[in-house]
Amino acid sequence: MDLKSKHSIYFIGIGGIGMSALARYFHANNKHVAGYDKTPTTITDALSALNIQIHFDDAVEKIDAKFLNPESTLVVYTPAIPENHTELNYFKSHGFHILKRSEVLGLITENTYCLAVAGTHGKTTTTSILGHLMYECGVELTAFLGGISENYNSNLILKGTEVSVVEADEFDRSFLTLSPDLACITSMDADHLDIYGDASELIHSFQDFSKRIKPNGKLFVKNGLPLNGITYGIEDDSDYSIQNIKIKNGTYVFDVKTPKAVLENLQFNLPGRHNLSNALIALAMAVENGCPHQQLAKALASYKGVKRRFTYQIKTDNLVFIDDYAHHPEEINAVHQAVREMYPDKRTLAIFQPHLYTRTRDFIDEFAQSLSQFDEVVLLDIYPAREEPIEGVTSKWLLGKIKNENKQLVSKANLLKTIHKSQAQIILTMGAGDIGEEVKHIKKELSIAS
């Protein structure tokens, strides 16, 4: 399908992080853009500020007439939308072109020089670092990010169309719509077992993704993964390796060994070894793309991060409040490592909202183990997203498996009261559901109290 023939783009699930990046992209390219979402959020507020029409009722009569012409309108939807959705079924029965978000991303990027970042963890941060490095090096690019970049206050970096930087999502095998020139795989830990069934199928999917790389393209893989490619790692013998790590005033200072040179005294401001790894692979892909070393060093030092990825909401001597998107046991482990490295002697309170019944069920013991590492644990109820409840799969079940005695299950209504009772100096909110909408309330309350 030729995207140029479509003058109106209608999004079902426009508030999703990947969907909203596409909405911004089409709006910037002078298309008529509108959409539906279930509830208002900061993302839908930002889109509305661009004069993009959004409504929150599943009702065809709420859709502007200009989007009801099958010849000129493309409908984009997210797999999170249920099959009985009224608007989606209207478009299906009236002959509209309907594509998943991933299919549209594949069409946009197929005629560009495409750099794709895949992996069960680290995609969003790595993609945003890579987009920032390339932007600062003067590359004419469009970068689609799975989070809001602190540097650009957007999930879209738009500076040209020759090069595209994309997050290659393994959910629903979405990344198999891409045909990248350069690609990396950061990790292949078991996840999305509701889609894949077991971990071996997930690994097969990543192998299939590696075969999508264009002829003469390059694949980068984290050292230790069962795939052939250019390797990267920390303090090892990889093709790209970080060496001589130091921490100065809360900033990492290190060297990077490349196949051809050593880049010395690079600086990176995000805490955690997992973020060092993300920075390394973004740097490696930018180097292979021909970006000058001196500009890359300057750009890396100026990278500010992604909202809800170890984002400091409050940072004082007496109190630190950090918000993170972590929703998998390995991601919680990474947050814990970063906190302990930066604040080894301070008491931590982890507030976690599990995301999806299936993920909670499939990794219940791993979640319990990762959460037990914190001094205090508060759980919210499971955020269902696209799923119906599963009998017996509850936050109470998870709470019972956490070994830490300082643990409790609370409602959102009682969350602020619970936080006030805590003696912790480090407060963390974690999860991929709507816990992000609570952050501003927590920040306001803690700011008043301190």
Buried (B, 14 or more C-beta within 10 A) or exposed (E): EEBEEBBBBBBBBBBBBBBBBBBBBBBEBEBBBBBBBEEEBEBBEBBEEEEBBBBEEBEBEBBEEBBBEEEBBBBBBBBBBEEEBEBBEBBBEEEBBBBBBBBBBBBBBEEBBBBBBBBBBBBBBBBBBBBBBBBBBEBEBBBBBBBBBBBBEBBBBBBBBEBBBBBBBBBBBBBBBBBBBBBBBBBBBBBBBBBBEEBEBBBEBBEEBBEBBBEEBBBBBBBEBEBEBBBBBBEEEBBBBBEEEEEEEEEBBBBBBBEEEEBEEBBBBBBBBBBBBBBBBBBBBBBBBEBEBEBBBBBBEEBBBBBBBBBEBBEEEEBBBBBBBBBBBBBBBBBBBBBBEBBEEBBBBBBBBBBBBBBBBBBBEBBBBBBBBBBBBBBBBBBBBEBEEBEEBBBEBBBEEBEBEBBEBBEBEEBBEBBEEBEBBBBBBBBBBBBBEBBEEBBEBBEEEE
